[in-house]
Amino acid sequence: MAEVLQPDRVLDCSGLLCPLPVIRTSKAIKEIALGQVLKVIATDPGAPADMEAWARQTGNELIDAHEENGKYVFFFRRLR
Amino acid sequence: MARSDPDAPKRLAIIASKGTLDFAYPPFILGSTAAAMGWEVGIFFTFYGLPLLLRNYDPKVSPLGNPAMPLKMPFGPQGFRQISWPIPAIVEALPGFSLLATSLMQQTFKEKGVPSLLELRQLCVDAGVNLIACQMTMDVFGFKKEDFIPECTVGGAATFLEFAGDADVSLFV
């Protein structure tokens, strides 16, 4: 599924620990238009749980989350 | 600061009462993260937490009286880094030991990808977190309004409680 998703913006949070991945994600999603897709790459082991919680709290859609080459990859659609 | 709108965002109210490097982190981490989730955030800086709002604040940490604090080295081979050094309290009390512990903790945090305290504070400022400096503490410890970052507001217990009265989450650090 992730292969067919074309992100409108990519944010690399590799090497960053809590709370930076969530904060950078919240900034980046405000810079794309409603309906557009943001791809986030992270290495923080807390990111999978935190990104899900962030999406639920902000009302943005977590379209896909998976691991790729030892990193976590997330696709969000901006809904709000 | 009162809230009547039922559709208002969630609200987080924190009291920051400690000014050491270790205890300075939680209020700023939680505050910046909650703001990133769209929450309204207010942090009340009181007693030893007030200096966290100083323009030039350089917090320290000491393992003395902090018996659960692991003392590990942020350099050297992996096995060496894993050692939690059993330092006697009398050595921790020596002049300069707090500076050493502070520098080790800052180095470890930086290496692991945790932002510095001042970066986190700036993230809170940028996100519009309501930083309230305790007026009473200011008077007691002899600080002036000009000593603090201009983004903070000055208030007392009633100011904070009015905000916290409508909070979904209230924490004391």
gemmi code that builds the backbone of each chain (N, CA, C; Angstrom):
import gemmi

chains = {
    "A": [
        ("MET", (0.837, -1.195, 0.000), (0.000, 0.000, 0.000), (0.873, 1.248, 0.000)),
        ("ALA", (1.919, 1.163, 0.837), (2.777, 2.347, 0.974), (3.437, 2.699, -0.354)),
        ("GLU", (3.676, 1.688, -1.192), (4.394, 1.938, -2.449), (3.609, 2.846, -3.387)),
        ("VAL", (2.272, 2.718, -3.343), (1.471, 3.513, -4.280), (1.182, 4.908, -3.723)),
        ("LEU", (1.470, 5.109, -2.427), (1.207, 6.428, -1.833), (2.293, 7.413, -2.234)),
        ("GLN", (1.888, 8.496, -2.822), (2.855, 9.530, -3.182), (2.765, 10.674, -2.170)),
        ("PRO", (3.766, 10.785, -1.297), (3.698, 11.863, -0.312), (3.902, 13.237, -0.963)),
        ("ASP", (3.218, 14.228, -0.435), (3.415, 15.603, -0.907), (4.598, 16.239, -0.189)),
        ("ARG", (4.946, 15.622, 0.943), (6.091, 16.135, 1.688), (6.700, 15.002, 2.490)),
        ("VAL", (8.035, 15.002, 2.641), (8.711, 13.973, 3.418), (9.471, 14.641, 4.560)),
        ("LEU", (9.303, 14.067, 5.758), (9.979, 14.605, 6.936), (10.837, 13.492, 7.540)),
        ("ASP", (12.136, 13.758, 7.662), (13.031, 12.745, 8.222), (13.388, 13.097, 9.667)),
        ("CYS", (12.919, 12.276, 10.598), (13.197, 12.500, 12.019), (14.180, 11.464, 12.552)),
        ("SER", (14.992, 10.893, 11.664), (15.958, 9.881, 12.101), (16.907, 10.472, 13.133)),
        ("GLY", (17.170, 9.702, 14.179), (18.121, 10.139, 15.197), (17.523, 11.047, 16.251)),
        ("LEU", (16.260, 11.383, 16.121), (15.624, 12.269, 17.109), (14.780, 11.457, 18.084)),
        ("LEU", (14.840, 11.857, 19.346), (14.034, 11.187, 20.366), (12.853, 12.071, 20.765)),
        ("CYS", (11.925, 11.468, 21.517), (10.768, 12.172, 22.062), (11.208, 13.466, 22.729)),
        ("PRO", (10.555, 14.582, 22.549), (9.282, 14.746, 21.833), (9.445, 15.268, 20.394)),
        ("LEU", (10.665, 15.310, 19.880), (10.875, 15.999, 18.598), (10.122, 15.402, 17.404)),
        ("PRO", (10.068, 14.064, 17.231), (9.341, 13.562, 16.053), (7.883, 14.046, 16.004)),
        ("VAL", (7.217, 14.028, 17.137), (5.815, 14.469, 17.173), (5.708, 15.972, 16.890)),
        ("ILE", (6.608, 16.740, 17.476), (6.549, 18.201, 17.298), (6.855, 18.579, 15.846)),
        ("ARG", (7.881, 17.948, 15.269), (8.215, 18.248, 13.863), (7.073, 17.821, 12.936)),
        ("THR", (6.440, 16.675, 13.268), (5.322, 16.194, 12.449), (4.164, 17.190, 12.497)),
        ("SER", (3.886, 17.690, 13.690), (2.745, 18.613, 13.809), (3.020, 19.909, 13.058)),
        ("LYS", (4.306, 20.329, 13.011), (4.662, 21.529, 12.252), (4.529, 21.264, 10.763)),
        ("ALA", (5.069, 20.111, 10.342), (5.119, 19.812, 8.905), (3.720, 19.666, 8.319)),
        ("ILE", (2.808, 19.072, 9.087), (1.484, 18.814, 8.512), (0.721, 20.126, 8.317)),
        ("LYS", (1.094, 21.142, 9.089), (0.429, 22.446, 8.914), (0.925, 23.141, 7.653)),
        ("GLU", (2.012, 22.622, 7.085), (2.577, 23.260, 5.892), (2.121, 22.596, 4.598)),
        ("ILE", (1.300, 21.537, 4.702), (0.705, 20.967, 3.493), (-0.792, 21.283, 3.501)),
        ("ALA", (-1.410, 21.121, 2.354), (-2.832, 21.475, 2.255), (-3.702, 20.336, 2.791)),
        ("LEU", (-4.928, 20.626, 3.117), (-5.880, 19.603, 3.551), (-5.983, 18.535, 2.469)),
        ("GLY", (-5.970, 17.262, 2.890), (-6.065, 16.167, 1.939), (-4.728, 15.678, 1.423)),
        ("GLN", (-3.676, 16.480, 1.602), (-2.350, 16.065, 1.135), (-1.710, 15.079, 2.115)),
        ("VAL", (-0.654, 14.411, 1.641), (-0.057, 13.323, 2.417), (1.362, 13.678, 2.855)),
        ("LEU", (1.627, 13.409, 4.133), (2.959, 13.645, 4.718), (3.570, 12.297, 5.074)),
        ("LYS", (4.807, 12.094, 4.617), (5.527, 10.883, 4.988), (6.545, 11.242, 6.062)),
        ("VAL", (6.565, 10.464, 7.154), (7.507, 10.727, 8.239), (8.367, 9.493, 8.470)),
        ("ILE", (9.674, 9.710, 8.575), (10.611, 8.622, 8.863), (11.180, 8.878, 10.251)),
        ("ALA", (11.197, 7.840, 11.112), (11.700, 8.027, 12.473), (12.448, 6.787, 12.939)),
        ("THR", (13.342, 6.990, 13.900), (14.059, 5.860, 14.494), (13.753, 5.733, 15.988)),
        ("ASP", (13.057, 6.710, 16.545), (12.685, 6.667, 17.958), (11.792, 5.453, 18.217)),
        ("PRO", (12.228, 4.542, 19.114), (11.421, 3.340, 19.370), (10.034, 3.672, 19.935)),
        ("GLY", (9.866, 4.881, 20.447), (8.558, 5.281, 20.968), (7.651, 5.844, 19.890)),
        ("ALA", (8.201, 6.047, 18.686), (7.438, 6.718, 17.626), (6.146, 5.998, 17.213)),
        ("PRO", (6.153, 4.660, 17.031), (4.901, 4.033, 16.574), (3.707, 4.352, 17.483)),
        ("ALA", (3.888, 4.213, 18.792), (2.789, 4.508, 19.708), (2.465, 5.996, 19.722)),
        ("ASP", (3.511, 6.832, 19.734), (3.293, 8.277, 19.829), (2.640, 8.846, 18.578)),
        ("MET", (3.028, 8.352, 17.426), (2.465, 8.875, 16.177), (0.971, 8.529, 16.062)),
        ("GLU", (0.628, 7.317, 16.510), (-0.793, 6.923, 16.511), (-1.592, 7.843, 17.421)),
        ("ALA", (-1.045, 8.073, 18.618), (-1.739, 8.932, 19.589), (-1.867, 10.350, 19.049)),
        ("TRP", (-0.801, 10.829, 18.428), (-0.828, 12.194, 17.878), (-1.909, 12.320, 16.805)),
        ("ALA", (-1.993, 11.301, 15.934), (-2.987, 11.345, 14.859), (-4.405, 11.353, 15.450)),
        ("ARG", (-4.637, 10.490, 16.435), (-5.967, 10.441, 17.065), (-6.305, 11.778, 17.709)),
        ("GLN", (-5.338, 12.355, 18.420), (-5.608, 13.603, 19.139), (-5.831, 14.787, 18.213)),
        ("THR", (-5.125, 14.811, 17.082), (-5.235, 15.968, 16.200), (-6.305, 15.769, 15.136)),
        ("GLY", (-6.806, 14.527, 14.994), (-7.831, 14.281, 13.996), (-7.288, 14.156, 12.583)),
        ("ASN", (-5.990, 13.910, 12.456), (-5.421, 13.622, 11.141), (-5.362, 12.109, 10.958)),
        ("GLU", (-5.333, 11.671, 9.681), (-5.430, 10.243, 9.423), (-4.050, 9.604, 9.292)),
        ("LEU", (-3.837, 8.537, 10.075), (-2.626, 7.737, 9.891), (-2.991, 6.674, 8.860)),
        ("ILE", (-2.540, 6.883, 7.617), (-2.943, 5.986, 6.531), (-2.191, 4.672, 6.622)),
        ("ASP", (-0.907, 4.778, 6.944), (-0.086, 3.580, 6.954), (1.123, 3.770, 7.870)),
        ("ALA", (1.489, 2.683, 8.560), (2.709, 2.707, 9.377), (3.405, 1.375, 9.205)),
        ("HIS", (4.674, 1.419, 8.870), (5.402, 0.153, 8.748), (6.898, 0.375, 8.991)),
        ("GLU", (7.638, -0.734, 9.067), (9.086, -0.637, 9.243), (9.765, -0.866, 7.913)),
        ("GLU", (10.806, -0.108, 7.675), (11.515, -0.200, 6.396), (12.999, 0.008, 6.683)),
        ("ASN", (13.815, -0.953, 6.387), (15.269, -0.873, 6.617), (15.596, -0.427, 8.048)),
        ("GLY", (14.888, -1.002, 9.004), (15.175, -0.684, 10.404), (14.647, 0.664, 10.862)),
        ("LYS", (13.885, 1.345, 10.011), (13.304, 2.633, 10.419), (11.786, 2.545, 10.381)),
        ("TYR", (11.146, 3.423, 11.126), (9.689, 3.484, 11.111), (9.239, 4.500, 10.076)),
        ("VAL", (8.245, 4.093, 9.281), (7.730, 4.986, 8.247), (6.231, 5.183, 8.465)),
        ("PHE", (5.801, 6.430, 8.426), (4.386, 6.755, 8.636), (3.880, 7.611, 7.483)),
        ("PHE", (2.627, 7.366, 7.101), (1.970, 8.233, 6.125), (0.735, 8.847, 6.777)),
        ("PHE", (0.699, 10.157, 6.801), (-0.454, 10.857, 7.375), (-1.165, 11.642, 6.292)),
        ("ARG", (-2.502, 11.673, 6.369), (-3.248, 12.584, 5.516), (-3.764, 13.724, 6.382)),
        ("ARG", (-3.498, 14.950, 5.936), (-3.976, 16.095, 6.712), (-5.477, 16.254, 6.550)),
        ("LEU", (-6.190, 16.142, 7.644), (-7.646, 16.298, 7.619), (-8.090, 17.561, 8.345)),
        ("ARG", (-7.183, 18.127, 9.178), (-7.591, 19.305, 9.949), (-6.503, 20.357, 9.956)),
    ],
    "B": [
        ("MET", (-9.052, 33.616, 30.809), (-8.521, 32.260, 30.676), (-9.582, 31.199, 31.008)),
        ("ALA", (-10.772, 31.640, 31.424), (-11.823, 30.669, 31.709), (-12.323, 30.066, 30.411)),
        ("ARG", (-12.941, 28.904, 30.513), (-13.357, 28.212, 29.307), (-14.834, 27.855, 29.411)),
        ("SER", (-15.597, 28.240, 28.418), (-17.008, 27.901, 28.458), (-17.416, 27.081, 27.236)),
        ("ASP", (-16.616, 27.151, 26.156), (-16.936, 26.473, 24.911), (-16.720, 24.961, 25.057)),
        ("PRO", (-17.787, 24.149, 24.889), (-17.623, 22.703, 25.051), (-16.753, 22.083, 23.949)),
        ("ASP", (-16.602, 22.781, 22.821), (-15.784, 22.241, 21.736), (-14.328, 22.701, 21.831)),
        ("ALA", (-14.000, 23.357, 22.939), (-12.629, 23.863, 23.101), (-11.652, 22.684, 23.129)),
        ("PRO", (-10.409, 22.928, 22.748), (-9.422, 21.841, 22.775), (-9.149, 21.361, 24.195)),
        ("LYS", (-8.533, 20.193, 24.294), (-8.155, 19.685, 25.615), (-7.166, 20.638, 26.258)),
        ("ARG", (-7.134, 20.583, 27.571), (-6.289, 21.527, 28.289), (-5.383, 20.814, 29.281)),
        ("LEU", (-4.096, 21.200, 29.277), (-3.098, 20.634, 30.187), (-2.567, 21.732, 31.099)),
        ("ALA", (-2.610, 21.481, 32.403), (-2.089, 22.448, 33.370), (-0.980, 21.797, 34.190)),
        ("ILE", (0.194, 22.417, 34.188), (1.346, 21.842, 34.896), (1.900, 22.857, 35.881)),
        ("ILE", (2.278, 22.371, 37.068), (3.041, 23.190, 38.001), (4.483, 22.708, 37.942)),
        ("ALA", (5.407, 23.603, 37.596), (6.829, 23.265, 37.557), (7.463, 23.857, 38.804)),
        ("SER", (7.858, 22.989, 39.733), (8.340, 23.489, 41.024), (9.818, 23.183, 41.266)),
        ("LYS", (10.464, 22.555, 40.275), (11.876, 22.188, 40.481), (12.746, 22.709, 39.344)),
        ("GLY", (13.921, 23.177, 39.685), (14.750, 23.848, 38.680), (16.005, 23.117, 38.272)),
        ("THR", (16.162, 21.858, 38.695), (17.365, 21.149, 38.270), (17.185, 20.620, 36.852)),
        ("LEU", (18.295, 20.322, 36.203), (18.269, 19.904, 34.796), (17.328, 18.721, 34.570)),
        ("ASP", (17.372, 17.740, 35.485), (16.539, 16.549, 35.300), (15.043, 16.864, 35.413)),
        ("PHE", (14.666, 17.630, 36.450), (13.240, 17.897, 36.650), (12.717, 19.047, 35.791)),
        ("ALA", (13.613, 19.726, 35.110), (13.174, 20.802, 34.221), (12.627, 20.226, 32.920)),
        ("TYR", (13.052, 19.026, 32.577), (12.629, 18.442, 31.298), (11.136, 18.117, 31.206)),
        ("PRO", (10.569, 17.389, 32.202), (9.172, 16.942, 32.034), (8.172, 18.048, 31.697)),
        ("PRO", (8.185, 19.204, 32.381), (7.176, 20.209, 32.021), (7.304, 20.686, 30.575)),
        ("PHE", (8.539, 20.892, 30.113), (8.728, 21.399, 28.754), (8.437, 20.321, 27.701)),
        ("ILE", (8.780, 19.065, 27.997), (8.496, 17.978, 27.046), (6.981, 17.787, 26.923)),
        ("LEU", (6.311, 17.687, 28.081), (4.861, 17.471, 28.049), (4.138, 18.672, 27.471)),
        ("GLY", (4.610, 19.865, 27.820), (3.970, 21.075, 27.326), (4.083, 21.201, 25.813)),
        ("SER", (5.283, 20.991, 25.276), (5.467, 21.145, 23.830), (4.724, 20.050, 23.073)),
        ("THR", (4.702, 18.841, 23.634), (4.010, 17.742, 22.951), (2.492, 17.960, 22.960)),
        ("ALA", (1.958, 18.370, 24.101), (0.515, 18.621, 24.170), (0.126, 19.717, 23.186)),
        ("ALA", (0.962, 20.757, 23.093), (0.674, 21.836, 22.146), (0.700, 21.297, 20.715)),
        ("ALA", (1.619, 20.366, 20.445), (1.700, 19.768, 19.106), (0.469, 18.919, 18.812)),
        ("MET", (-0.224, 18.477, 19.843), (-1.443, 17.689, 19.645), (-2.669, 18.584, 19.629)),
        ("GLY", (-2.428, 19.867, 19.635), (-3.548, 20.803, 19.543), (-4.166, 21.168, 20.880)),
        ("TRP", (-3.521, 20.773, 21.978), (-4.056, 21.094, 23.297), (-3.664, 22.509, 23.696)),
        ("GLU", (-4.432, 23.040, 24.624), (-4.113, 24.314, 25.234), (-3.252, 24.004, 26.463)),
        ("VAL", (-2.124, 24.691, 26.627), (-1.213, 24.337, 27.709), (-0.852, 25.552, 28.549)),
        ("GLY", (-0.878, 25.373, 29.863), (-0.405, 26.406, 30.783), (0.547, 25.782, 31.779)),
        ("ILE", (1.704, 26.409, 31.985), (2.657, 25.917, 32.978), (2.922, 27.033, 33.982)),
        ("PHE", (2.753, 26.691, 35.247), (2.960, 27.646, 36.333), (4.325, 27.370, 36.951)),
        ("PHE", (5.234, 28.337, 36.843), (6.602, 28.153, 37.346), (6.707, 28.796, 38.716)),
        ("THR", (6.894, 27.951, 39.727), (6.882, 28.459, 41.088), (8.041, 27.884, 41.895)),
        ("PHE", (8.389, 28.545, 42.965), (9.531, 28.168, 43.797), (10.770, 27.881, 42.938)),
        ("TYR", (11.385, 26.706, 43.088), (12.656, 26.486, 42.383), (12.440, 26.257, 40.888)),
        ("GLY", (11.177, 26.166, 40.485), (10.897, 26.030, 39.056), (10.906, 27.374, 38.346)),
        ("LEU", (10.786, 28.457, 39.109), (10.728, 29.785, 38.482), (11.963, 30.109, 37.622)),
        ("PRO", (13.184, 29.761, 38.091), (14.358, 30.094, 37.272), (14.353, 29.476, 35.871)),
        ("LEU", (13.503, 28.490, 35.612), (13.431, 27.906, 34.267), (13.009, 28.940, 33.231)),
        ("LEU", (12.443, 30.051, 33.690), (12.008, 31.091, 32.760), (13.011, 32.240, 32.655)),
        ("LEU", (14.145, 32.133, 33.382), (15.143, 33.198, 33.298), (15.705, 33.285, 31.884)),
        ("ARG", (16.051, 34.514, 31.472), (16.645, 34.694, 30.139), (17.891, 33.825, 29.980)),
        ("ASN", (18.764, 33.896, 30.982), (19.989, 33.100, 30.926), (19.914, 32.036, 32.007)),
        ("TYR", (19.352, 30.912, 31.641), (19.267, 29.852, 32.634), (20.113, 28.680, 32.199)),
        ("ASP", (20.917, 28.205, 33.133), (21.845, 27.129, 32.845), (21.709, 26.103, 33.968)),
        ("PRO", (20.659, 25.261, 33.900), (20.377, 24.381, 35.032), (21.429, 23.297, 35.228)),
        ("LYS", (21.586, 22.885, 36.472), (22.553, 21.848, 36.842), (21.811, 20.659, 37.434)),
        ("VAL", (22.537, 19.544, 37.520), (21.972, 18.371, 38.168), (23.049, 17.773, 39.062)),
        ("SER", (22.645, 17.163, 40.166), (23.615, 16.515, 41.032), (23.110, 15.138, 41.428)),
        ("PRO", (23.995, 14.134, 41.392), (23.580, 12.801, 41.872), (23.456, 12.773, 43.391)),
        ("LEU", (23.990, 13.792, 44.068), (23.905, 13.846, 45.530), (22.454, 14.061, 45.942)),
        ("GLY", (21.912, 13.152, 46.733), (20.507, 13.243, 47.125), (19.576, 12.796, 46.028)),
        ("ASN", (20.127, 12.228, 44.970), (19.361, 11.721, 43.821), (19.766, 10.261, 43.630)),
        ("PRO", (19.523, 9.419, 44.639), (20.153, 8.092, 44.668), (19.768, 7.177, 43.503)),
        ("ALA", (18.640, 7.450, 42.841), (18.233, 6.570, 41.733), (18.841, 7.008, 40.412)),
        ("MET", (19.581, 8.109, 40.407), (20.127, 8.623, 39.143), (21.314, 7.778, 38.684)),
        ("PRO", (21.188, 7.138, 37.504), (22.319, 6.336, 37.029), (23.454, 7.247, 36.567)),
        ("LEU", (24.664, 6.903, 36.903), (25.806, 7.703, 36.467), (26.588, 6.892, 35.437)),
        ("LYS", (26.295, 7.153, 34.162), (26.925, 6.405, 33.085), (27.687, 7.346, 32.178)),
        ("MET", (28.707, 6.813, 31.518), (29.541, 7.634, 30.648), (28.987, 7.656, 29.218)),
        ("PRO", (28.920, 8.856, 28.610), (28.383, 8.948, 27.243), (29.443, 8.692, 26.178)),
        ("PHE", (30.565, 8.088, 26.532), (31.606, 7.819, 25.539), (32.225, 6.455, 25.827)),
        ("GLY", (33.091, 5.998, 24.934), (33.774, 4.723, 25.125), (32.985, 3.574, 24.547)),
        ("PRO", (33.554, 2.353, 24.645), (32.878, 1.176, 24.077), (31.564, 0.877, 24.803)),
        ("GLN", (30.678, 0.128, 24.132), (29.329, -0.127, 24.641), (29.329, -0.678, 26.069)),
        ("GLY", (30.201, -1.661, 26.342), (30.251, -2.268, 27.673), (30.566, -1.242, 28.749)),
        ("PHE", (31.491, -0.332, 28.415), (31.901, 0.725, 29.340), (30.752, 1.687, 29.626)),
        ("ARG", (29.980, 2.001, 28.555), (28.849, 2.927, 28.710), (27.748, 2.348, 29.583)),
        ("GLN", (27.675, 1.002, 29.625), (26.607, 0.351, 30.389), (26.855, 0.416, 31.894)),
        ("ILE", (28.107, 0.662, 32.292), (28.425, 0.640, 33.724), (27.750, 1.808, 34.440)),
        ("SER", (27.034, 1.485, 35.507), (26.480, 2.538, 36.351), (27.445, 2.700, 37.510)),
        ("TRP", (28.180, 3.807, 37.524), (29.286, 3.961, 38.461), (28.809, 4.158, 39.887)),
        ("PRO", (29.302, 3.297, 40.799), (28.896, 3.419, 42.208), (29.747, 4.472, 42.916)),
        ("ILE", (29.354, 5.735, 42.797), (30.139, 6.821, 43.397), (29.652, 7.076, 44.833)),
        ("PRO", (30.556, 7.069, 45.798), (30.128, 7.351, 47.181), (29.608, 8.788, 47.315)),
        ("ALA", (28.610, 8.969, 48.157), (27.987, 10.286, 48.324), (29.011, 11.344, 48.723)),
        ("ILE", (30.034, 10.944, 49.465), (31.017, 11.936, 49.925), (31.817, 12.486, 48.739)),
        ("VAL", (31.993, 11.674, 47.715), (32.682, 12.143, 46.500), (31.742, 13.047, 45.693)),
        ("GLU", (30.442, 12.659, 45.646), (29.455, 13.472, 44.927), (29.327, 14.866, 45.535)),
        ("ALA", (29.719, 14.983, 46.820), (29.597, 16.265, 47.511), (30.778, 17.189, 47.203)),
        ("LEU", (31.817, 16.662, 46.526), (33.011, 17.486, 46.253), (32.692, 18.615, 45.279)),
        ("PRO", (33.392, 19.747, 45.401), (33.173, 20.851, 44.463), (33.435, 20.386, 43.030)),
        ("GLY", (32.579, 20.788, 42.130), (32.789, 20.439, 40.726), (32.070, 19.173, 40.299)),
        ("PHE", (31.641, 18.355, 41.267), (31.014, 17.097, 40.861), (29.676, 17.328, 40.162)),
        ("SER", (28.954, 18.335, 40.629), (27.672, 18.657, 40.000), (27.887, 19.112, 38.554)),
        ("LEU", (28.957, 19.885, 38.330), (29.268, 20.338, 36.965), (29.575, 19.150, 36.066)),
        ("LEU", (30.329, 18.201, 36.626), (30.671, 17.001, 35.868), (29.403, 16.222, 35.506)),
        ("ALA", (28.536, 16.001, 36.513), (27.302, 15.248, 36.271), (26.419, 15.975, 35.258)),
        ("THR", (26.368, 17.306, 35.349), (25.564, 18.098, 34.420), (26.077, 17.938, 32.999)),
        ("SER", (27.387, 18.042, 32.859), (27.979, 17.934, 31.534), (27.765, 16.539, 30.947)),
        ("LEU", (27.863, 15.498, 31.788), (27.647, 14.132, 31.301), (26.198, 13.948, 30.855)),
        ("MET", (25.256, 14.496, 31.634), (23.847, 14.323, 31.275), (23.528, 15.088, 29.986)),
        ("GLN", (24.056, 16.308, 29.875), (23.799, 17.094, 28.659), (24.362, 16.395, 27.433)),
        ("GLN", (25.579, 15.846, 27.606), (26.230, 15.157, 26.487), (25.426, 13.923, 26.072)),
        ("THR", (24.954, 13.167, 27.081), (24.171, 11.965, 26.801), (22.885, 12.327, 26.068)),
        ("PHE", (22.185, 13.350, 26.549), (20.924, 13.754, 25.932), (21.146, 14.179, 24.489)),
        ("LYS", (22.202, 14.964, 24.273), (22.486, 15.463, 22.926), (22.768, 14.298, 21.981)),
        ("GLU", (23.583, 13.370, 22.470), (23.958, 12.231, 21.642), (22.759, 11.357, 21.293)),
        ("LYS", (21.812, 11.242, 22.220), (20.648, 10.390, 21.988), (19.586, 11.083, 21.147)),
        ("GLY", (19.733, 12.386, 20.908), (18.762, 13.086, 20.070), (17.656, 13.775, 20.850)),
        ("VAL", (17.908, 14.035, 22.152), (16.936, 14.802, 22.950), (17.341, 16.277, 22.864)),
        ("PRO", (16.398, 17.167, 22.591), (16.762, 18.582, 22.488), (17.214, 19.150, 23.835)),
        ("SER", (17.960, 20.241, 23.781), (18.389, 20.895, 25.017), (17.172, 21.560, 25.658)),
        ("LEU", (17.340, 21.905, 26.929), (16.242, 22.511, 27.665), (15.797, 23.833, 27.033)),
        ("LEU", (16.773, 24.626, 26.593), (16.429, 25.922, 26.020), (15.722, 25.755, 24.675)),
        ("GLU", (16.109, 24.729, 23.913), (15.398, 24.450, 22.652), (13.949, 24.074, 22.939)),
        ("LEU", (13.763, 23.224, 23.964), (12.405, 22.791, 24.321), (11.565, 23.967, 24.803)),
        ("ARG", (12.206, 24.840, 25.561), (11.486, 26.008, 26.053), (11.053, 26.877, 24.873)),
        ("GLN", (11.947, 27.023, 23.896), (11.614, 27.815, 22.720), (10.467, 27.166, 21.939)),
        ("LEU", (10.471, 25.823, 21.867), (9.371, 25.122, 21.189), (8.052, 25.439, 21.875)),
        ("CYS", (8.074, 25.492, 23.202), (6.861, 25.828, 23.960), (6.427, 27.253, 23.645)),
        ("VAL", (7.389, 28.174, 23.627), (7.082, 29.574, 23.316), (6.463, 29.663, 21.920)),
        ("ASP", (7.095, 29.014, 20.946), (6.615, 29.063, 19.559), (5.209, 28.478, 19.432)),
        ("ALA", (4.917, 27.465, 20.266), (3.615, 26.801, 20.163), (2.542, 27.546, 20.958)),
        ("GLY", (2.917, 28.660, 21.564), (1.922, 29.450, 22.286), (1.566, 28.907, 23.654)),
        ("VAL", (2.466, 28.107, 24.248), (2.211, 27.619, 25.598), (2.206, 28.805, 26.561)),
        ("ASN", (1.247, 28.803, 27.456), (1.073, 29.881, 28.415), (2.038, 29.667, 29.588)),
        ("LEU", (3.122, 30.425, 29.614), (4.147, 30.261, 30.644), (3.902, 31.317, 31.725)),
        ("ILE", (3.506, 30.844, 32.902), (3.148, 31.780, 33.971), (4.236, 31.779, 35.041)),
        ("ALA", (4.838, 32.944, 35.269), (5.871, 33.079, 36.292), (5.208, 33.493, 37.600)),
        ("CYS", (5.539, 32.796, 38.672), (4.910, 33.051, 39.973), (5.402, 34.365, 40.573)),
        ("GLN", (4.483, 35.278, 40.750), (4.805, 36.614, 41.272), (5.388, 36.539, 42.680)),
        ("MET", (4.788, 35.695, 43.507), (5.228, 35.588, 44.893), (6.673, 35.094, 44.971)),
        ("THR", (7.007, 34.041, 44.160), (8.375, 33.513, 44.163), (9.356, 34.592, 43.707)),
        ("MET", (8.928, 35.374, 42.708), (9.765, 36.458, 42.196), (10.141, 37.411, 43.318)),
        ("ASP", (9.137, 37.802, 44.095), (9.372, 38.735, 45.198), (10.235, 38.104, 46.289)),
        ("VAL", (9.932, 36.850, 46.632), (10.648, 36.183, 47.717), (12.131, 36.011, 47.390)),
        ("PHE", (12.429, 35.586, 46.170), (13.825, 35.314, 45.820), (14.517, 36.505, 45.158)),
        ("GLY", (13.830, 37.631, 45.102), (14.485, 38.837, 44.615), (14.730, 38.895, 43.120)),
        ("PHE", (13.817, 38.329, 42.316), (13.946, 38.445, 40.861), (13.129, 39.643, 40.374)),
        ("LYS", (13.518, 40.160, 39.212), (12.747, 41.233, 38.573), (12.114, 40.695, 37.296)),
        ("LYS", (11.033, 41.313, 36.892), (10.328, 40.893, 35.682), (11.281, 40.841, 34.478)),
        ("GLU", (12.226, 41.797, 34.436), (13.150, 41.892, 33.291), (14.138, 40.719, 33.250)),
        ("ASP", (14.254, 39.972, 34.364), (15.184, 38.838, 34.368), (14.652, 37.674, 33.530)),
        ("PHE", (13.357, 37.728, 33.216), (12.716, 36.569, 32.595), (12.451, 36.788, 31.104)),
        ("ILE", (12.239, 35.694, 30.385), (11.958, 35.815, 28.950), (10.662, 36.616, 28.773)),
        ("PRO", (10.613, 37.461, 27.755), (9.464, 38.362, 27.604), (8.161, 37.627, 27.283)),
        ("GLU", (8.260, 36.359, 26.853), (7.047, 35.633, 26.466), (6.249, 35.135, 27.655)),
        ("CYS", (6.820, 35.201, 28.870), (6.061, 34.686, 30.015), (5.138, 35.768, 30.569)),
        ("THR", (4.086, 35.313, 31.221), (3.216, 36.257, 31.910), (3.448, 36.070, 33.403)),
        ("VAL", (3.152, 37.097, 34.173), (3.357, 37.007, 35.611), (1.997, 36.878, 36.278)),
        ("GLY", (1.903, 35.926, 37.198), (0.625, 35.724, 37.860), (0.793, 35.001, 39.170)),
        ("GLY", (-0.298, 34.850, 39.876), (-0.258, 34.162, 41.152), (-1.090, 32.900, 41.133)),
        ("ALA", (-1.337, 32.356, 42.309), (-2.062, 31.093, 42.432), (-3.443, 31.169, 41.782)),
        ("ALA", (-4.121, 32.301, 41.959), (-5.477, 32.413, 41.417), (-5.457, 32.394, 39.886)),
        ("THR", (-4.438, 33.040, 39.292), (-4.294, 33.044, 37.828), (-4.168, 31.620, 37.304)),
        ("PHE", (-3.285, 30.855, 37.962), (-3.086, 29.481, 37.521), (-4.332, 28.634, 37.756)),
        ("LEU", (-4.932, 28.777, 38.928), (-6.080, 27.930, 39.262), (-7.271, 28.188, 38.336)),
        ("GLU", (-7.423, 29.429, 37.893), (-8.527, 29.701, 36.981), (-8.338, 28.914, 35.684)),
        ("PHE", (-7.080, 28.876, 35.220), (-6.758, 28.114, 34.016), (-6.898, 26.615, 34.291)),
        ("ALA", (-6.348, 26.160, 35.435), (-6.327, 24.736, 35.753), (-7.713, 24.191, 36.093)),
        ("GLY", (-8.612, 25.070, 36.507), (-9.951, 24.629, 36.882), (-10.691, 23.954, 35.737)),
        ("ASP", (-10.319, 24.311, 34.520), (-10.964, 23.715, 33.352), (-10.046, 22.732, 32.634)),
        ("ALA", (-8.984, 22.301, 33.321), (-8.011, 21.427, 32.652), (-8.496, 19.986, 32.607)),
        ("ASP", (-8.118, 19.289, 31.548), (-8.393, 17.855, 31.448), (-7.301, 17.062, 32.141)),
        ("VAL", (-6.096, 17.623, 32.152), (-4.954, 16.966, 32.790), (-4.223, 18.006, 33.629)),
        ("SER", (-3.999, 17.674, 34.900), (-3.245, 18.587, 35.776), (-2.089, 17.816, 36.402)),
        ("LEU", (-0.893, 18.382, 36.322), (0.284, 17.686, 36.836), (1.116, 18.589, 37.712)),
        ("PHE", (1.731, 17.991, 38.711), (2.677, 18.710, 39.568), (4.053, 18.089, 39.388)),
        ("VAL", (4.996, 18.894, 38.934), (6.356, 18.366, 38.755), (7.267, 19.062, 39.730)),
    ],
}
model = gemmi.Model(1)
for chain_id, residues in chains.items():
    chain = gemmi.Chain(chain_id)
    for i, (resn, *xyz) in enumerate(residues, 1):
        res = gemmi.Residue()
        res.name, res.seqid = resn, gemmi.SeqId(i, " ")
        for name, pos in zip(("N", "CA", "C"), xyz):
            atom = gemmi.Atom()
            atom.name, atom.element = name, gemmi.Element(name[0])
            atom.pos, atom.b_iso = gemmi.Position(*pos), 0.0
            res.add_atom(atom)
        chain.add_residue(res)
    model.add_chain(chain)
structure = gemmi.Structure()
structure.add_model(model)
structure.setup_entities()
